[in-house]
């Protein structure tokens, strides 16, 4: 019992120190003041407009901080840091692959690192969405991506999102 409590305290201490280090100031502010310019933290999605069914489809996600102050984001595992949904031309959710069912669900798993994104800086992640979703049928799809920033900071936590189109064609 005593070892478990010590282990839990060690884990929580580590998370707390990671958050303080990420802030870069030695203290954690949890004031309820909103971001000065929250509309300028964005996700940009760069991906091919057309792809062939059954092939790799890589989406490049760029989290950009164009606000006036630092924002915090969680870096756990690239496929879990973003919430991605894909809908077909009939507005039906595309099913996830086995990999997507296990690895593509957002959440905190094993690694939980809070990082700081300074004004003017970006974070880039490339994800193969064909590993997450069954995109083997030719169709027009809508890809929606959501990312939470300032998670756990009252008054500052919010989600940034983007929606983009993808056309999957029959393979040649």
C-alpha positions as CSV (number, residue, x, y, z in Angstrom):
1,X,0.0,0.0,0.0
2,X,2.8,2.4,1.0
3,X,4.7,1.7,-2.3
4,X,1.5,2.5,-4.4
5,X,1.0,5.8,-2.7
6,X,4.7,6.7,-3.2
7,X,4.5,5.7,-6.8
8,X,1.3,7.8,-7.3
9,X,2.9,10.8,-5.6
10,X,5.9,10.4,-7.8
11,X,3.8,10.4,-11.0
12,X,1.7,13.4,-9.9
13,X,4.9,15.3,-8.9
14,X,6.4,14.5,-12.3
15,X,3.3,15.8,-14.1
16,X,3.2,18.9,-12.0
17,X,6.9,19.6,-12.7
18,X,6.4,19.0,-16.4
19,X,3.6,21.6,-16.5
20,X,5.7,24.1,-14.6
21,X,8.7,23.5,-16.9
22,X,6.4,23.9,-19.9
23,X,5.3,27.3,-18.7
24,X,8.9,28.3,-18.5
25,X,8.3,30.5,-15.5
26,X,8.5,28.4,-12.4
27,X,4.9,28.9,-11.4
28,X,1.6,27.8,-12.8
29,X,-1.1,30.5,-13.4
30,X,-4.7,29.3,-13.3
31,X,-6.4,32.7,-13.6
32,X,-9.6,32.9,-15.5
33,X,-8.4,35.5,-17.9
34,X,-8.9,34.4,-21.5
35,X,-6.3,34.5,-24.2
36,X,-5.7,38.0,-25.4
37,X,-6.1,36.9,-29.0
38,X,-7.6,33.4,-29.0
39,X,-8.8,33.5,-32.6
40,X,-5.2,33.3,-33.7
41,X,-4.3,29.8,-32.6
42,X,-5.1,27.7,-35.6
43,X,-4.7,24.3,-37.1
44,X,-3.7,24.2,-40.8
45,X,-4.2,20.9,-42.7
46,X,-2.0,20.2,-45.7
47,X,-3.0,17.1,-47.7
48,X,-3.5,16.0,-51.3
49,X,-6.9,17.0,-52.7
50,X,-7.1,13.6,-54.5
51,X,-5.8,10.2,-53.5
52,X,-6.2,6.6,-54.7
53,X,-8.3,4.2,-52.7
54,X,-6.2,1.9,-50.6
55,X,-3.0,4.1,-50.7
56,X,-1.4,6.1,-47.9
57,X,-3.0,9.5,-47.3
58,X,-0.8,11.7,-45.2
59,X,-2.2,14.8,-43.6
60,X,0.2,17.4,-42.3
61,X,-1.3,19.2,-39.3
62,X,0.3,22.5,-38.3
63,X,-0.7,24.0,-34.9
64,X,0.1,27.7,-35.3
65,X,0.2,30.2,-32.4
66,X,-0.4,33.6,-33.9
67,X,-1.8,34.9,-30.6
68,X,-0.1,37.3,-28.2
69,X,0.8,34.8,-25.5
70,X,2.0,31.3,-24.9
71,X,-0.4,28.4,-25.2
72,X,0.0,24.9,-23.7
73,X,-0.6,21.7,-25.5
74,X,-0.3,18.0,-24.6
75,X,2.2,15.8,-26.4
76,X,1.3,12.2,-25.8
77,X,1.2,10.3,-29.1
78,X,0.6,11.9,-32.5
79,X,-2.4,9.8,-33.4
80,X,-4.1,10.6,-30.0
81,X,-3.3,14.3,-29.7
82,X,-5.8,15.2,-32.4
83,X,-9.4,14.1,-32.6
84,X,-10.1,13.2,-36.3
85,X,-13.4,12.3,-37.8
86,X,-14.1,11.5,-41.5
87,X,-17.5,11.5,-43.1
88,X,-18.4,10.4,-46.6
89,X,-20.5,12.2,-49.2
90,X,-23.7,10.8,-47.6
91,X,-22.6,12.4,-44.2
92,X,-22.0,8.9,-42.8
93,X,-19.0,8.4,-40.4
94,X,-16.2,6.4,-42.0
95,X,-15.3,3.3,-39.9
96,X,-11.9,3.1,-38.2
97,X,-9.4,0.4,-39.1
98,X,-8.3,-1.9,-36.3
99,X,-5.2,0.3,-35.8
100,X,-7.6,3.4,-35.6
101,X,-9.8,1.7,-33.1
102,X,-6.8,1.1,-30.8
103,X,-4.5,4.1,-31.5
104,X,-6.7,6.7,-33.0
105,X,-8.9,7.6,-30.0
106,X,-7.9,10.8,-28.2
107,X,-6.8,10.6,-24.7
108,X,-4.0,10.3,-22.2
109,X,-2.0,7.1,-22.6
110,X,1.4,6.3,-21.0
111,X,3.1,9.6,-22.1
112,X,1.7,12.9,-21.0
113,X,3.9,15.9,-21.6
114,X,2.7,19.5,-21.4
115,X,4.6,21.7,-23.8
116,X,4.6,25.4,-24.5
117,X,3.9,26.9,-27.9
118,X,5.2,30.5,-27.9
119,X,3.7,33.3,-30.1
120,X,4.7,32.9,-33.7
121,X,5.8,29.3,-33.3
122,X,4.3,26.1,-34.9
123,X,4.1,22.4,-34.2
124,X,4.0,20.0,-37.2
125,X,2.7,16.5,-37.2
126,X,2.2,14.2,-40.2
127,X,-0.4,11.4,-39.9
128,X,-1.4,8.7,-42.3
129,X,-5.2,8.9,-42.0
130,X,-5.6,5.8,-44.2
131,X,-4.1,3.9,-41.2
132,X,-6.9,5.2,-39.0
133,X,-9.9,5.0,-41.3
134,X,-11.1,2.7,-44.0
135,X,-10.6,4.9,-47.1
136,X,-10.7,2.1,-49.6
137,X,-13.9,3.2,-51.3
138,X,-13.8,6.0,-53.9
139,X,-15.9,8.9,-52.6
140,X,-15.7,12.6,-51.5
141,X,-14.9,12.8,-47.8
142,X,-14.9,15.6,-45.2
143,X,-12.0,15.4,-42.7
144,X,-12.5,17.2,-39.4
145,X,-9.6,17.7,-37.0
146,X,-9.9,19.1,-33.4
147,X,-7.1,19.8,-31.0
148,X,-7.4,21.0,-27.3
149,X,-5.1,23.8,-26.1
150,X,-4.5,25.0,-22.6
151,X,-6.1,21.8,-21.3
152,X,-7.0,22.1,-17.6
153,X,-6.5,25.8,-17.4
154,X,-9.8,27.4,-16.3
155,X,-11.0,30.1,-18.7
156,X,-8.2,29.4,-21.2
157,X,-8.9,25.8,-22.3
158,X,-10.5,25.6,-25.8
159,X,-10.5,23.6,-28.9
160,X,-9.2,24.6,-32.3
161,X,-10.5,22.8,-35.4
162,X,-10.4,22.6,-39.1
163,X,-12.4,20.9,-41.8
164,X,-11.1,20.0,-45.2
165,X,-12.3,18.0,-48.3
166,X,-10.7,14.8,-49.7
167,X,-11.5,13.0,-52.9
168,X,-10.5,9.3,-53.0
169,X,-10.5,7.9,-56.5
170,X,-10.5,4.3,-57.8
171,X,-6.9,3.1,-58.1
172,X,-5.4,3.1,-61.6
